[in-house]
């Protein structure tokens, strides 16, 4: 892209219409074709923008004055959920959020010249308090240990007690844990000095089981006062079934370290999904919105149109949630997953549910798929549910070489989805039916969807 002359400078103010919303949920204003990304401004609004930062081909701005409000604006929220990025889309009313997600996918597909329709986003009836997992940084502010969330694009902690999209029982537990840490004068991690003990508190709660896991992520190997801290957490929070210390000694933004010490209780908690029981360990991925996950997997299975005699691959299988929910509809499922603890959980989950036709392999999906292809495995259906970075060309090649009739792509990032769909189309597959967005992450900019690919 040619380098544009910036028609604005820092601290300038101007009036503009907001014409679009970025993937990060920022309003877009244009001044002489030069985009200015404005926090907390939504399409259809007219605002006085104050320029906060100028780069060579775009600038950032803030709303100095809202001159004309969009009917889609939701004024019924606490602003910290926007400024911290907990719920960056909460300034949009929910129907507008669902529309936004559908449109985002449409635009990304169009950019790749992919001809496909996108269905209306399936939303939640009550799109708040849904997250079954919290991961909150612990820092010291004015001499006091605080838990909360970072201000957007920074590492400055904003103390918070109501996280809006988390299970309210998790929010309550976080306050209780914070107060116990304060009571025993445990020190908070200091990122600049790489000092202090408590880095992060993670809490997970089973939606059906109400079992809670508390993970205290520490910089130091030792957690001072561990016995009393554990005792108090147990007494105050009877739902807690597992208390784990995770040690992360590194100077890093990665939240969890490699070592887990179970301080009390079980190594895992249990929850139910589509009638199956799952063990969930501290390092395992587990969908954060159990209510819509059930819809997502039911739909994915329906779209795969399973008849009972299929060989299926579940790439990126996690703790086996997709594999195990489809196992009873097929002959054999092969799963591959990169996190060792998750593979252990998946095997145990198969046993626990009496499911005998699954096989879980530890490895990189992109390597294992090539191996399976070389071994002559002939799956009828392949499910892929990759992390945000999507698939690799090797994986797509391996998958298409095996010539499955169907590939069901569950995506949490429409940008990489569009890129990958293009590759599948080149390799002789076409999109069958509309792309179906399912709102796994209400109030946030994250977009989950299901796409079915069928061999030409
Ligand atoms: N299908 C599962 C997990 C989806 S999340 C569910 O819905 O619960 C994506 C999973 O891919 C995570 O478990 C992550 O650990 C795993 N993963 C990430 N990179 C991988 C890779 N290169 N190969 C295999 N698995 C990978």
Boltz pocket constraint, residues with backbone or C-beta under 6 A from the ligand:
constraints:
  - pocket:
      binder: B
      contacts: [[A, 285], [A, 286], [A, 287], [A, 315], [A, 316], [A, 317], [A, 318], [A, 319], [A, 320], [A, 321], [A, 322], [A, 336], [A, 337], [A, 338], [A, 339], [A, 342], [A, 363], [A, 364], [A, 365], [A, 366], [A, 385], [A, 386], [A, 387]]
      max_distance: 6.0
